[in-house]
Amino acid sequence: MGKTNVELLRSEGGTKEERVPIAKVVIPDIWHIAIAMPDSDARDKVLEVWHLAHDLLKHASKQASLRKD
C-alpha cells in the first residue's frame, strides 16, 4: 500500500479556504523581520509563532509518512 496524500485545510470557512498537500506547505521566513523589530516582547511572540509553525509542519509531515492507504 502507498502513502496517502495528506492535505492541510487552510483558512477553513474563509474566503481563501483551500486544501494543500502537506509537502507543499511553505512557512515564510520571517526570522530576519522579527529580529529587526525594536520591541523585544513583540519580537519574541513573532518568533514563538514561527517556531510553532515549523514544529506543527514537522509533526504533520511525520504523521503523513506513517499513514497508509
C-alpha positions as CSV (number, residue, x, y, z in Angstrom):
1,M,0.0,0.0,0.0
2,G,1.2,3.5,-0.8
3,K,1.2,6.6,1.4
4,T,-1.9,8.7,1.4
5,N,-1.9,12.2,0.1
6,V,-2.4,14.0,3.4
7,E,-3.7,17.6,3.0
8,L,-4.0,20.6,5.2
9,L,-7.2,22.5,5.1
10,R,-6.2,26.2,5.2
11,S,-8.5,29.1,6.2
12,E,-11.4,26.7,6.9
13,G,-14.6,28.6,6.3
14,G,-12.8,31.7,5.0
15,T,-12.9,33.2,1.5
16,K,-9.5,31.7,0.8
17,E,-10.2,28.2,2.0
18,E,-8.1,25.6,0.2
19,R,-6.6,22.1,0.6
20,V,-2.9,22.0,0.3
21,P,-0.8,18.8,0.3
22,I,1.5,18.7,3.4
23,A,4.5,18.5,1.2
24,K,3.6,21.8,-0.4
25,V,3.1,23.8,2.8
26,V,5.6,26.7,3.0
27,I,6.3,28.7,6.1
28,P,7.6,32.2,5.2
29,D,11.0,33.0,6.6
30,I,10.1,35.9,9.0
31,W,13.1,35.4,11.2
32,H,15.0,38.4,9.9
33,I,11.9,40.6,10.1
34,A,11.3,39.6,13.7
35,I,14.9,40.2,14.7
36,A,14.7,43.7,13.3
37,M,11.7,44.5,15.5
38,P,12.5,47.1,18.2
39,D,10.0,45.7,20.7
40,S,11.6,42.6,22.3
41,D,8.2,41.3,23.6
42,A,6.6,41.5,20.2
43,R,9.7,40.0,18.6
44,D,9.6,37.1,21.0
45,K,5.9,36.5,20.2
46,V,6.5,36.5,16.4
47,L,9.5,34.1,16.8
48,E,7.4,31.8,19.0
49,V,4.7,31.6,16.4
50,W,7.4,31.0,13.7
51,H,8.9,28.1,15.7
52,L,5.4,26.7,16.4
53,A,4.6,26.7,12.7
54,H,7.7,24.8,11.9
55,D,7.0,22.3,14.8
56,L,3.5,21.7,13.6
57,L,4.6,21.2,10.0
58,K,7.2,18.7,11.1
59,H,4.6,16.8,13.2
60,A,2.1,16.8,10.3
61,S,4.8,15.6,7.9
62,K,5.7,12.7,10.2
63,Q,2.1,11.8,10.7
64,A,1.6,11.8,6.9
65,S,4.5,9.5,6.4
66,L,3.0,7.0,8.8
67,R,-0.4,6.9,7.2
68,K,-1.1,4.1,4.7
69,D,-4.0,3.6,2.2
